Amino acid sequence: MEYAQIAGTLINMGEEGTGRKFRLTATLFDETGRIELLWFQGTNWVKKNLREGEKYIVFGKVSSFNGVYNIAHPEIEPWNAETTIAGKQPVYSTTGKLLVKGITNRSFAKLTQSLFEKIKQSDITEVLPADILRQYNLCNRYHALKWLHFPDSNEHEQVARHRMKWEELFISQLMIARLRLQHTAQRGWKFEKVGENFNEFFRMHLPFELTGAQKRVLREIRTDTGSGKQMNRLLQGDVGSGKTIVAVMTMLLALDNGFQACIMAPTEILAQQHFFSISELLADMGIAVRLLTGSVKGKVRKEILAELADGTLKIVVGTHALIEDSVQFKNLGMAVIDEQHRFGVGQRARLWKKNEMPPHVLVMTATPIPRTLAMTLYGDLEISIIDELPPGRKEIKTVFRRDAGRMKVMEFVRSEVDKGRQAYIVYPLIEESEKLDYESLLAGYEQVKIWFNENKYKIAMVHGRQEAGERGRNMARFVKGEADVLVATTVIEVGVNVPNASVMLIESAERFGLSQMHQLRGRVGRGADQSYCILLTGNKISEESYKRIQIMVSTTDGFKIAEQDLAMRGPGDMYGTKQSGVLKFKLADIVLDGGILEETRKAALQLLSQDPRLDLPQHQALKYMISQQGKESHWGKIS
């Protein structure tokens, strides 16, 4: 229930129960109705200070029990026509220590009210230019702040909220648009030709015909890299949409113009997958590709570092190892960063410094980003979208099953394996419950061995606690078809490409988020066979978990899923941005306020087209505010 502020007369004070069940009760009423008040502690103060028949102002969280509304431990004070704040009153956050000292929500409200009585409109600096206030019908900042705290009508409260939301989003869009202007001014290596490597691969080694979306993205990249400006482009593509092919052809473009290229992935498994797939794609062209991760040691590592430094190695695939100081390129011209949201800003910045002039940057994500979030997080980047799947792909059939139907589920998985296919069985591994989850994984592995007789079937297991070598060997067994079933945690969420795998069984699916389940589902459906994703849950799950499961069953469109995920969880929970300081809006909500966001983006671009440096007198307050907020790093600044 919500918090409420109510004025009424106190009646029916009484005591109920004994010992731990003792409580003091009272009723607050007026001509519109009544509500019960409850105290379990501090009852002596209540009995001493409150009087039946007198009028009070009450504030607290409304609950309901047996159809009767009540407020437990309300903030309460006598009604005084001269000193009580009229109309709606604000709610301020407080702490237990302040409450002990008697500093309540009411205290803050009275302090704030006395402050507004002392200040004038001229004391509040207006941030937005007068022409924007007129054009978008916004109230001034003084009234917005005053009406937010003490609205004299619902209309004024809404006007104030709209104004302050508009200001928050406008400033964020100004910051993003200015970063974009900086990017467009950044000099970059000019790729003047499409040469032998690109053309040979296109004509002779493509594993399938490019989709229209892939061709469109390559044209956008070609335009960027040929402009003489540094490319800073985000490539969004749903799982299985063919981003890797685009990345390979982009790197070949760098080679054709005399530059080196690298691709950086957040995990060793994903880096290995990229290495295997890229090496296979380029095998017939005689282009060497090397893998550099933390596991690469000794002589092999020294060889790779030397070849990068003298320029003989043209393409390297790696993890965070690529940004170590010991890694030096001769002429890095193209850096591809996969699943870039898993890298910190500082890590990506170090990759920029591997050359005298920053390389072109292509960042990729298989986690579709809703438009409103992309405008806020990555509005300073150029964005490309692959919105078509390669030809011949069949839509993955997704079903929901409860634990009571486990026997039929396992029989189905076994029947698919008997057809010569392979299957994933994925268990949750959550940081907060890692020990219990790890034990569940091991127990699950033993159960799988019962369902799949080891004399007939080969089973591999992959999880984060294994040594990298063992994990890599087990993963390789599955990739090569030497294991029929892979029992794993979400370490296989991205990057694993096994076209023969036709079943993804997600255990305890109620514990996974939408995006994570969608990523896991994308591990199957990569071959010509019909593929299946089975969401197996406990017999009883929460309403929210059931809603997530139903969304997964109803669509395989990653962008629709991302929109639903954003609406359900909010941007901070989805992308970790609350912790990173990116979306620290006090009032604005990019899910609910998408219309305002679009409006502020348009206004920001229009203002900067007239005054790019914000040098005009009417823009000085904006410029100062941006300089203060700009001290916090923005994700897209170095991508």
Secondary structure, DSSP 4 states (H G I P E B T S, - for coil): --EEEEEEEEEEEEEE--GGG-EEEEEEEETTEEEEEEESS-HHHHHHH--TT-EEEEEEEEEEETTEEEEES-EEEE--TTTSPPS--------HHHHHTT--HHHHHHHHHHHHHH--GGGS---S-HHHHHHTT---HHHHHHHHHS-SSHHHHHHHHHHHHHHHHHHHHHHHHHHHHHHHHSB--------HHHHHIIIII-SSPPPHHHHHHHHHHHHHHTTTB--EEEEEE-TTS-HHHHHHHHHHHHHHTT-EEEEE-SSHHHHHHHHHHHHHHHGGGT--EEEE-TT--HHHHHHHHHHHHHT---EEEESGGGGSTT---SSEEEEEEETGGGS-HHHHHHHHTTSSSPPEEEEEESS---HHHHHHHSTTSEEEEE--PPTTPPPPEEEEEEGGGHHHHHHHHHHHHHTT-EEEEE----GGGHHHHHHHHHHHHHHHHHHS-TTT--EEEE-TTS-HHHHHHHHHHHHTTS-SEEEE-GGGSSS---TTEEEEEETTGGGS-HHHHHHHHTTS--SSS--EEEEEE-SS--HHHHHHHHHHHH---HHHHHHHHHHHH-HHHHHSHHHHTS---SS--TTTTHHHHHHHHHHHHHHHHH-TT--SGGGHHHHHHHHHHTTS--GGG--
